[in-house]
């Protein structure tokens, strides 16, 4: 989409031109590098954002299976809004996206999607061999790259772990972060969380710049403590006769990781030009509307 591509390139230019973190740029002129066309596109973008149905406090419904608490200072939209957002940004969608959560200024975001694969046994929780899983991810990415190439998208190379996979037995959360490079010279970070449930796993993808990660991940993990499955969907509600997933925790990462993301279009959300562009646009909003109530953006 030409108009959003221009916005993203503008955002990227601001990022690369900055010598200090975005939050320290508040004293700069917000219009210094923006033409009338840029301003018109920014207005169009803001009108689009305002057209989305947002929850800014309370509970955000993730389909019929779960919900997430939305604290003050954050915004959430459900399935329809998430799909609209991803398509507006030029991303592929599969219609299964359930929710989008971000700070009000939208300088990072998380997308929720449920994988209806059945009850995932965690018997292999002590067998998460990071080296073996990484080798599987690299092999799987070769197949995913064929799909990306056929769509005219940059292919991806798995560099290695940013955060090796780990499993929290009390929350039933499986997390990991992979560093990748793109065929067009960029680098991205794919931070994923799988929250196990009775009938599958909630897949959560966090999109931010690597520079933000140290501060955003603790904030993101705190937000996920507000996630809850409906009583009948909880992992503990498993009943004999329920569908059992064909693979365990290792399979969720190696077999259902990057390749599944490529099929669903989630990797498109993680390309550096998009992620960095969104970060910059969020910073623009912060500067342009400094002093205004965040609900106005």
C-alpha positions as CSV (number, residue, x, y, z in Angstrom):
1,X,0.0,0.0,0.0
2,X,1.7,3.1,-1.3
3,X,0.4,5.6,1.3
4,X,1.4,3.5,4.3
5,X,4.7,2.6,2.8
6,X,5.6,6.3,2.5
7,X,4.7,6.8,6.2
8,X,6.8,3.8,7.2
9,X,9.8,5.1,5.2
10,X,9.3,8.5,6.7
11,X,9.3,6.9,10.1
12,X,12.4,4.8,9.3
13,X,14.2,7.9,8.1
14,X,13.5,9.6,11.5
15,X,14.8,6.6,13.4
16,X,18.0,6.4,11.5
17,X,18.6,10.1,11.6
18,X,18.2,10.2,15.4
19,X,21.3,10.0,17.6
20,X,19.3,9.7,20.8
21,X,16.3,7.5,21.9
22,X,12.9,8.5,20.6
23,X,11.6,9.6,24.0
24,X,14.3,12.3,24.1
25,X,13.2,13.9,20.9
26,X,10.2,15.8,22.3
27,X,11.9,19.2,21.9
28,X,12.4,18.7,18.1
29,X,10.0,20.2,15.6
30,X,7.4,17.6,14.6
31,X,6.8,19.2,11.2
32,X,10.5,19.7,10.3
33,X,10.7,16.9,7.8
34,X,7.0,16.6,6.8
35,X,5.6,17.9,3.5
36,X,2.0,18.7,2.9
37,X,1.5,15.3,1.4
38,X,3.1,13.7,4.5
39,X,0.7,15.7,6.7
40,X,-2.3,14.6,4.6
41,X,-1.2,11.0,4.9
42,X,-0.7,11.3,8.6
43,X,-4.2,12.8,8.9
44,X,-5.6,9.9,6.9
45,X,-3.8,7.5,9.2
46,X,-5.1,9.1,12.3
47,X,-8.7,9.1,10.9
48,X,-8.3,5.4,10.2
49,X,-7.0,4.8,13.8
50,X,-10.0,6.7,15.1
51,X,-12.3,4.5,13.0
52,X,-11.2,1.4,14.9
53,X,-13.4,0.3,17.9
54,X,-11.0,0.6,20.9
55,X,-11.2,-0.6,24.5
56,X,-9.1,1.7,26.6
57,X,-9.9,0.2,30.0
58,X,-11.5,-2.9,31.3
59,X,-11.7,-6.3,29.5
60,X,-10.8,-7.1,25.9
61,X,-12.5,-10.2,24.5
62,X,-10.3,-12.6,22.6
63,X,-12.9,-14.4,20.6
64,X,-15.0,-16.8,22.7
65,X,-12.1,-18.4,24.4
66,X,-10.3,-15.8,26.5
67,X,-10.0,-12.2,27.6
68,X,-7.2,-9.7,28.5
69,X,-7.3,-6.9,31.0
70,X,-6.7,-3.5,29.4
71,X,-5.1,-1.2,32.0
72,X,-5.3,2.6,31.8
73,X,-2.8,3.9,29.2
74,X,-3.3,1.0,26.7
75,X,-5.7,0.3,23.9
76,X,-7.2,-3.0,22.6
77,X,-9.2,-3.9,19.6
78,X,-10.8,-7.3,18.8
79,X,-10.7,-9.5,15.8
80,X,-12.3,-7.1,13.2
81,X,-10.2,-4.2,14.3
82,X,-7.0,-6.2,14.3
83,X,-7.6,-7.5,10.8
84,X,-8.3,-4.0,9.6
85,X,-5.1,-2.7,11.2
86,X,-2.9,-5.5,9.8
87,X,-4.3,-5.1,6.3
88,X,-4.0,-1.3,6.4
89,X,-0.3,-1.8,7.3
90,X,0.1,-4.0,4.2
91,X,0.2,-7.4,6.1
92,X,-1.2,-10.7,5.2
93,X,-4.1,-11.9,7.4
94,X,-5.8,-15.3,7.7
95,X,-9.0,-14.1,9.5
96,X,-8.0,-15.8,12.7
97,X,-6.5,-12.8,14.5
98,X,-8.3,-12.2,17.8
99,X,-6.9,-9.1,19.3
100,X,-4.3,-6.2,19.2
101,X,-2.9,-4.6,22.3
102,X,-0.6,-1.6,22.6
103,X,0.1,1.5,24.6
104,X,-2.0,4.5,23.6
105,X,0.8,6.0,21.5
106,X,1.2,2.7,19.6
107,X,5.0,2.6,19.7
108,X,4.8,-1.3,20.0
109,X,2.0,-3.8,19.9
110,X,1.1,-7.5,20.4
111,X,-1.2,-9.6,18.2
112,X,-3.2,-12.5,19.6
113,X,-4.3,-15.6,17.5
114,X,-5.6,-18.9,18.8
115,X,-4.2,-22.2,17.4
116,X,-6.9,-24.8,17.6
117,X,-4.5,-27.8,17.7
118,X,-5.8,-29.6,20.8
119,X,-4.4,-30.1,24.3
120,X,-0.6,-29.7,24.2
121,X,1.1,-32.1,26.7
122,X,4.0,-30.5,28.5
123,X,5.8,-33.8,29.2
124,X,8.9,-32.5,27.2
125,X,9.2,-29.4,29.4
126,X,12.7,-30.5,30.5
127,X,13.8,-31.4,27.0
128,X,13.8,-28.0,25.3
129,X,17.2,-28.4,23.6
130,X,17.8,-24.9,22.2
131,X,20.4,-26.1,19.7
132,X,18.3,-28.8,18.2
133,X,15.2,-26.5,18.0
134,X,17.3,-23.8,16.3
135,X,18.4,-26.3,13.7
136,X,14.8,-27.2,13.1
137,X,13.7,-23.6,12.8
138,X,16.4,-22.9,10.2
139,X,15.3,-25.9,8.2
140,X,11.7,-24.9,8.5
141,X,12.5,-21.4,7.4
142,X,13.9,-22.7,4.1
143,X,10.4,-23.9,3.3
144,X,8.8,-20.7,4.6
145,X,11.1,-18.7,2.3
146,X,9.6,-20.4,-0.7
147,X,6.2,-19.0,0.3
148,X,7.7,-15.5,1.0
149,X,9.5,-15.5,-2.4
150,X,6.3,-16.5,-4.2
151,X,4.6,-13.5,-2.7
152,X,7.4,-11.1,-3.6
153,X,8.4,-10.6,0.1
154,X,11.9,-10.5,1.5
155,X,13.1,-13.9,2.7
156,X,14.4,-14.5,6.2
157,X,17.5,-16.1,7.7
158,X,17.5,-17.3,11.2
159,X,20.5,-15.7,13.0
160,X,20.0,-17.3,16.4
161,X,18.3,-17.0,19.7
162,X,17.8,-13.7,21.4
163,X,16.1,-15.5,24.2
164,X,16.2,-19.4,24.2
165,X,12.8,-21.1,24.8
166,X,11.7,-21.4,28.4
167,X,8.5,-22.8,29.9
168,X,6.7,-21.5,33.0
169,X,4.9,-24.4,34.6
170,X,2.7,-22.3,36.8
171,X,1.3,-20.0,34.0
172,X,1.7,-22.6,31.2
173,X,3.4,-19.9,29.1
174,X,6.1,-20.9,26.6
175,X,8.3,-18.0,25.4
176,X,11.2,-17.5,23.1
177,X,12.8,-14.8,20.9
178,X,14.6,-15.3,17.6
179,X,16.8,-12.9,15.8
180,X,16.5,-12.9,12.0
181,X,17.9,-11.1,9.0
182,X,16.0,-10.2,5.8
183,X,17.2,-10.6,2.3
184,X,16.9,-6.8,1.8
185,X,19.5,-6.2,4.6
186,X,17.3,-5.6,7.6
187,X,17.2,-7.4,11.0
188,X,14.1,-8.2,13.0
189,X,13.2,-9.7,16.4
190,X,10.5,-12.3,16.6
191,X,9.3,-12.5,20.3
192,X,6.6,-15.1,20.8
193,X,4.5,-16.4,23.7
194,X,2.3,-19.5,23.6
195,X,-0.3,-19.7,26.4
196,X,-1.5,-23.3,26.7
197,X,-5.2,-24.0,27.0
198,X,-7.6,-26.9,27.0
199,X,-8.1,-27.0,23.2
200,X,-4.9,-25.4,21.9
201,X,-2.6,-22.5,22.4
202,X,-3.0,-18.7,22.3
203,X,-0.2,-17.4,20.1
204,X,1.0,-13.9,21.0
205,X,3.5,-12.0,18.8
206,X,5.2,-9.0,20.2
207,X,6.4,-6.4,17.7
208,X,8.9,-3.8,18.8
209,X,12.5,-2.7,17.9
210,X,15.3,-4.6,19.5
211,X,16.4,-1.3,21.2
212,X,13.0,-1.3,23.0
213,X,13.1,-4.9,24.1
214,X,14.7,-4.5,27.5
215,X,12.0,-2.2,28.7
216,X,9.1,-3.5,26.6
217,X,9.3,-7.2,27.5
218,X,8.8,-6.7,31.2
219,X,5.9,-4.4,30.5
220,X,4.5,-6.9,28.0
221,X,4.9,-9.8,30.4
222,X,3.1,-7.9,33.1
223,X,0.2,-7.2,30.7
224,X,0.0,-11.0,30.0
225,X,-0.7,-11.6,33.7
226,X,-4.1,-10.0,32.8
227,X,-4.8,-12.8,30.3
228,X,-7.2,-15.5,31.2
229,X,-9.0,-18.3,29.4
230,X,-12.7,-18.8,30.1
231,X,-13.2,-21.5,32.8
232,X,-14.0,-24.2,30.3
233,X,-11.0,-23.3,28.1
234,X,-8.3,-23.4,30.9
235,X,-5.5,-26.0,30.6
236,X,-6.6,-27.4,34.0
237,X,-10.1,-28.1,32.5
238,X,-8.8,-30.9,30.3
239,X,-11.2,-33.8,30.2
240,X,-10.5,-37.4,29.1
241,X,-11.7,-37.6,25.5
242,X,-10.5,-34.0,24.5
243,X,-8.4,-33.7,21.4
244,X,-4.7,-34.1,22.0
245,X,-2.2,-32.1,20.0
246,X,0.1,-34.1,17.7
247,X,3.1,-32.5,19.2
248,X,4.4,-31.1,22.5
249,X,6.3,-28.0,23.5
250,X,9.2,-28.6,21.2
251,X,6.8,-29.0,18.3
252,X,5.1,-25.7,19.2
253,X,8.4,-23.9,18.6
254,X,10.1,-26.0,15.9
255,X,7.1,-27.4,14.0
256,X,4.6,-24.6,14.7
257,X,6.9,-21.6,14.9
258,X,8.3,-19.7,12.0
259,X,6.7,-21.8,9.3
260,X,3.2,-21.4,10.8
261,X,3.8,-17.7,11.2
262,X,4.8,-17.4,7.5
263,X,1.6,-19.2,6.5
264,X,-0.5,-16.9,8.7
265,X,1.3,-13.7,7.6
266,X,2.5,-12.9,11.1
267,X,6.1,-12.7,10.0
268,X,5.0,-9.8,7.7
269,X,4.1,-7.9,10.9
270,X,7.7,-8.3,12.1
271,X,9.6,-6.9,9.2
272,X,11.9,-4.2,10.4
273,X,10.6,-1.5,8.0
274,X,7.1,-2.0,9.4
275,X,8.1,-2.4,13.1
276,X,10.5,0.6,13.0
277,X,8.0,2.7,11.0
278,X,5.3,2.1,13.6
279,X,7.7,3.0,16.4
280,X,8.6,6.2,14.7
281,X,4.9,7.1,13.9
282,X,4.1,6.4,17.5
283,X,6.8,8.9,18.5
284,X,5.4,11.4,16.1
285,X,2.0,11.1,17.7
286,X,3.6,11.6,21.1
287,X,5.3,14.8,20.0
288,X,2.5,16.3,17.9
289,X,-0.1,15.7,20.6
290,X,2.1,16.4,23.6
291,X,-0.1,17.9,26.3
292,X,-3.3,16.4,24.8
293,X,-5.3,13.6,26.4
294,X,-4.1,10.3,24.9
295,X,-7.7,9.4,24.1
296,X,-7.6,12.0,21.3
297,X,-5.2,10.0,19.1
